[in-house]
Amino acid sequence: MKETRFFYVPEAAASNELPTEEAAHAVRVLRLQEGDDMMLMDGKGTFYKAVVTLTASHHCCYDIVERLPQEPVWQGRLHLAIAPTKLMDRMEWMVEKATEVGFDELSFLDCQFSERRVVKLPRIEKIVVSAVKQSRKAWMPVLNEMESFKSFVASHQQGRRYIAHCYDEVPRKNLFKELCKPSAMPDALVMIGPEGDFSIDEVRMAVEAGFVSVDLGKSRLRTETAGLAAIMMMQLAAEGNKNNK
């Protein structure tokens, strides 16, 4: 029996044809033919059972057989803001794995000690789409353009907000995993700095703006590892909160 294939089609209900890249993959790589079953995901919470009605070199048409609204796996909105690494493949790995685990929004920070100040968002989006399909997530995470640290802090003044860092000089530093409890969710935003950390002035700015100062444990982590660890902690708590309802 053939494995059901998933395709990302943002306007699945309003269309009858796969987007160009998805169509090429369906026809050239998977060699789907008329009558084959497939599953569409709109990234907005709904799957669609569909059947292939026509294939051509760059086209794959379908009819929707059944609409399947999905229940959220976790409660709340999980937002990671991170300074991208100099070697972008490390950041791409983190984005892929974080998407598989599950989160809702990703922002890139331009910090005082940042080694990379430009991110090609279309490349990141392709990685996210692939990971969403592989892990069969019903919702597509929101991806935001890079923003200066100061601007980001100023524009995020609501909800549970955390900044992870390695400074001992900042008082009332909390262990992040102890704050990530089901009762503390649903919405959470955590900021992760570049290699070499945020500057002490950035940390103080965030704390003064209401961000809670945290660390992620005793180990000193690379940026991409810290980002993934933070997502894991938030996601497990949010999923636990959903299950306790």
HELIX and SHEET records of a PDB file:
HELIX    1   1 ALA A   12  ALA A   14  5                                   3    
HELIX    2   2 THR A   20  ALA A   24  1                                   5    
HELIX    3   3 HIS A   25  VAL A   29  3                                   5    
HELIX    4   4 MET A   88  VAL A  101  1                                  14    
HELIX    5   5 LEU A  121  SER A  135  1                                  15    
HELIX    6   6 PHE A  149  SER A  155  1                                   7    
HELIX    7   7 PHE A  176  LEU A  179  1                                   4    
HELIX    8   8 PRO A  182  ALA A  184  5                                   3    
HELIX    9   9 ILE A  200  GLU A  208  1                                   9    
HELIX   10  10 THR A  223  ASN A  243  1                                  21    
SHEET    1   A 4 PHE A   6  TYR A   8  0                                        
SHEET    2   A 4 ASP A  37  MET A  41  1                                        
SHEET    3   A 4 THR A  46  ALA A  56 -1                                        
SHEET    4   A 4 HIS A  59  PRO A  69 -1                                        
SHEET    1   B 7 VAL A 142  LEU A 143  0                                        
SHEET    2   B 7 GLU A 105  ASP A 110  1                                        
SHEET    3   B 7 LEU A  78  ILE A  82  1                                        
SHEET    4   B 7 ALA A 188  ILE A 192  1                                        
SHEET    5   B 7 ARG A 161  ALA A 164  1                                        
SHEET    6   B 7 VAL A 212  ASP A 215  1                                        
SHEET    7   B 7 ASN A 174  LEU A 175  1                                        
SHEET    1   C 3 VAL A 142  LEU A 143  0                                        
SHEET    2   C 3 GLU A 105  ASP A 110  1                                        
SHEET    3   C 3 GLU A 147  SER A 148  1                                        
END                                                                             
